[in-house]
Amino acid sequence: MKKFTQRVIALLVAAMVAISIPVMAETESGENGRKITFPDTITHWSQKHVAKLAALDIVKGQSNGNYGVDDTISQQEVIVMAVRLMGKEEEASKVTGNTGTSLETDHWARDHVVYALREGILQAGEEIKDNGHVKWGTRSAKREWVAKVMVRALGKEEEAAELAGEESGFRDHEDISEDALGYVNAAVDLDIITGTTTNDFLPLKTITRAETASIFAKALSHLPEKDNVTVGRVSAVSDTTLTVRDSEGDLQRIGLGN
């Protein structure tokens, strides 16, 4: 995966300053910049999550320039994001063979899905049994399914197994699929997903792109910290420079362009 200048992740903090124009982060190779804020995220609650993932090249915008905060997200899109989150996109691109051909996907997602099957992030038997009449890849992702994918991507299967027999504590506990319960419990314990204000989990509800971004952004805290990362409060931003006050109180100036 082509890496962005990782220090741009200073934008990831919860206290991120609202920016009224799209900010472009340039790649180390000097290629065209990548948008980390979008017209529909500027005033949206998911802005800091989307910006964090966009800076890491985990998510991208849509052809109309927006992120699509309220749009549902497909299963293949979630898997592509998961592989990128793990930093395994380049490895996935080298996967060969026909593993998982029964899960129909678009061409651009195929390598990621095959990789996810080989690494146990997806279990073919689980996916095929409820395949329905819609192409697997383009099916809208459900909340409990995303929880399962994320827990596996983070390597927390043992935690999920230990929690498989525990009550979830949600009002709609009985609606959570038996094979997803441990993963839902683990995802909640890891604080990467929560229920609603009415204490429902809504396990079979389709999930939006904004909600998915929130889960993935929170999951980053459970992955090894990357080198060359500055974390802090955004102090100022210009066309070429991002100024961040780090945890020591020092100002760090991060170039966004040539």
C-alpha positions in Angstrom: 0.0 0.0 0.0 1.3 3.4 -0.9 1.9 5.3 2.4 1.0 8.9 3.1 3.3 11.1 5.1 2.2 9.5 8.4 2.5 12.6 10.5 -0.7 13.8 8.9 -2.4 11.6 11.5 -2.2 14.6 13.8 -5.7 15.3 12.3 -7.0 12.2 14.0 -7.4 13.6 17.5 -10.8 14.0 19.0 -10.2 17.7 19.5 -9.7 18.2 15.8 -10.4 21.7 14.6 -13.2 22.0 12.0 -11.7 22.9 8.6 -13.9 24.6 6.1 -12.0 23.5 3.0 -10.8 20.1 1.9 -7.2 19.4 3.1 -4.9 17.5 0.8 -2.2 15.2 2.1 0.5 14.6 -0.4 2.2 11.2 -0.8 5.8 10.7 0.0 6.5 10.0 -3.7 5.1 13.4 -4.6 2.0 12.1 -6.3 -1.3 13.9 -6.3 -2.7 14.7 -2.8 -5.5 12.8 -1.1 -8.6 14.5 0.4 -9.0 13.9 4.1 -12.1 16.0 4.6 -15.1 16.0 2.3 -18.0 18.4 1.7 -20.4 16.1 3.6 -18.1 15.5 6.6 -17.1 19.0 7.4 -20.0 19.5 9.9 -20.8 15.8 10.5 -20.1 14.0 13.7 -17.9 11.5 11.9 -15.5 14.1 10.5 -12.5 13.2 12.8 -13.0 9.5 12.1 -13.2 9.8 8.4 -10.2 12.2 8.3 -8.1 9.7 10.3 -8.8 6.9 8.0 -8.4 9.0 4.8 -5.0 10.2 6.0 -4.0 6.5 6.3 -5.5 5.7 2.9 -8.0 3.3 4.5 -11.0 5.1 3.1 -11.6 7.2 0.0 -14.3 9.5 -1.3 -17.0 8.8 -3.8 -17.0 9.9 -7.4 -19.2 12.9 -6.6 -16.6 14.2 -4.2 -18.4 13.3 -1.0 -17.6 10.6 1.5 -21.2 9.4 1.7 -21.7 9.6 5.4 -25.3 8.3 5.4 -24.9 5.7 2.6 -24.9 2.1 3.5 -21.6 0.2 3.0 -21.2 -3.1 1.2 -19.5 -6.2 2.6 -16.7 -6.0 0.0 -16.0 -2.3 1.0 -15.7 -3.3 4.6 -13.2 -6.1 3.8 -11.1 -3.8 1.6 -11.0 -1.3 4.6 -10.1 -4.1 7.0 -7.2 -5.3 4.9 -5.9 -1.7 4.6 -6.3 -1.2 8.3 -4.1 -4.2 8.9 -1.5 -2.8 6.5 -1.8 -5.9 4.3 -3.0 -4.5 1.0 0.3 -5.1 -0.8 0.3 -8.6 0.6 -3.2 -9.2 -0.5 -2.4 -8.0 -4.1 0.1 -10.9 -4.3 -2.4 -13.6 -3.3 -2.9 -16.2 -6.0 -5.3 -19.1 -6.4 -9.1 -19.5 -6.4 -9.8 -19.6 -2.7 -13.3 -18.1 -2.1 -14.4 -17.9 -5.7 -17.9 -18.8 -4.4 -18.1 -15.3 -2.8 -19.0 -13.1 -5.8 -17.3 -9.7 -5.7 -16.4 -6.8 -7.9 -12.9 -7.1 -9.5 -11.3 -4.4 -7.4 -12.2 -6.1 -4.1 -11.4 -9.7 -5.1 -7.8 -9.9 -3.8 -8.8 -8.4 -0.5 -11.6 -10.9 0.0 -9.4 -13.8 -1.0 -6.8 -12.6 1.5 -9.5 -12.2 4.2 -10.6 -15.8 3.6 -7.1 -17.1 3.8 -6.4 -15.2 7.1 -9.6 -16.3 8.7 -11.2 -12.8 8.8 -13.9 -14.4 6.7 -15.1 -17.9 7.0 -16.5 -19.2 3.7 -19.0 -21.5 5.3 -20.5 -18.7 7.3 -20.8 -16.4 4.4 -22.2 -18.9 1.9 -25.0 -20.2 4.2 -26.8 -16.8 4.0 -25.8 -15.7 0.6 -29.3 -15.0 -0.7 -29.9 -13.7 -4.2 -27.7 -10.7 -4.0 -24.0 -10.8 -5.0 -22.0 -11.3 -1.8 -19.7 -8.4 -2.3 -22.5 -5.8 -2.9 -24.7 -6.9 0.0 -25.1 -4.2 2.6 -23.1 -4.9 5.7 -24.9 -5.5 9.0 -23.7 -4.3 12.4 -23.0 -7.7 13.9 -21.2 -8.8 10.8 -18.9 -5.8 10.9 -18.2 -6.5 14.6 -17.1 -10.0 13.7 -14.9 -8.9 10.9 -13.2 -6.2 13.1 -12.6 -8.5 16.0 -10.9 -11.0 13.7 -8.9 -8.4 11.9 -7.6 -7.2 15.3 -6.6 -10.8 16.2 -9.0 -10.9 19.2 -10.7 -14.2 18.4 -9.7 -15.7 21.8 -11.5 -12.9 23.6 -14.6 -13.5 21.4 -14.5 -17.2 22.2 -14.4 -16.5 25.9 -17.4 -14.1 25.7 -19.5 -16.3 23.4 -21.7 -17.5 26.3 -22.1 -14.2 28.0 -25.2 -12.0 28.0 -24.6 -8.9 25.9 -26.6 -6.6 28.2 -28.5 -5.1 25.3 -32.3 -5.0 25.2 -32.3 -6.8 21.9 -29.8 -9.5 23.0 -32.0 -12.2 21.6 -31.7 -10.7 18.1 -27.9 -11.2 18.0 -27.0 -14.3 16.0 -25.5 -17.1 18.1 -22.3 -17.3 16.1 -21.8 -13.5 16.4 -22.5 -13.0 20.1 -18.9 -13.5 21.3 -17.7 -11.1 18.6 -20.3 -8.5 19.5 -19.3 -8.8 23.2 -15.6 -8.5 22.4 -16.2 -5.5 20.1 -18.0 -3.8 22.9 -15.3 -4.6 25.4 -12.7 -3.2 23.0 -14.8 0.0 22.8 -14.9 -0.1 19.1 -18.7 -0.3 18.8 -21.6 0.6 21.1 -25.3 0.3 21.3 -28.0 3.0 20.8 -29.2 5.4 23.4 -32.0 3.0 24.1 -29.5 0.2 24.9 -30.2 -1.7 21.7 -27.5 -3.2 19.5 -29.5 -3.6 16.3 -27.4 -6.5 15.1 -29.1 -6.9 11.7 -29.4 -3.3 10.9 -27.4 -2.1 7.9 -24.5 0.1 8.8 -23.6 3.4 7.2 -20.2 4.6 5.9 -20.0 7.1 8.8 -20.7 4.4 11.4 -18.2 2.1 9.9 -15.5 4.8 9.9 -16.1 5.3 13.6 -15.6 1.6 14.3 -12.4 1.5 12.2 -11.0 4.6 13.7 -11.5 3.3 17.2 -9.9 0.0 16.2 -6.6 1.8 15.3 -5.9 2.1 19.0 -5.6 -1.7 19.2 -3.0 -1.9 16.5 0.8 -1.3 16.9 1.6 2.4 16.7 3.2 3.4 13.4 6.5 5.2 13.1 6.6 8.9 12.2 3.3 9.8 13.7 2.5 13.0 15.5 -0.6 13.1 17.7 -1.9 16.3 19.2 -4.3 19.2 18.8 -4.5 20.9 15.5 -3.5 24.5 16.0 -3.6 25.9 12.5 -3.8 24.8 8.9 -2.8 26.4 5.6 -2.5 25.2 2.0 1.0 23.8 2.7 1.4 23.4 6.5 -0.5 21.7 9.4 0.5 23.0 12.8 -0.1 20.7 15.7 0.6 21.1 19.4 1.8 17.8 20.6 1.4 16.1 24.0 4.5 17.9 25.3 3.0 21.3 24.4 5.4 21.8 21.5 4.3 23.1 18.1 5.0 20.7 15.3 4.7 22.0 11.7 3.9 19.3 9.1 4.2 19.9 5.4 1.2 19.0 3.3 2.7 19.7 -0.1 5.9 20.4 -1.9 
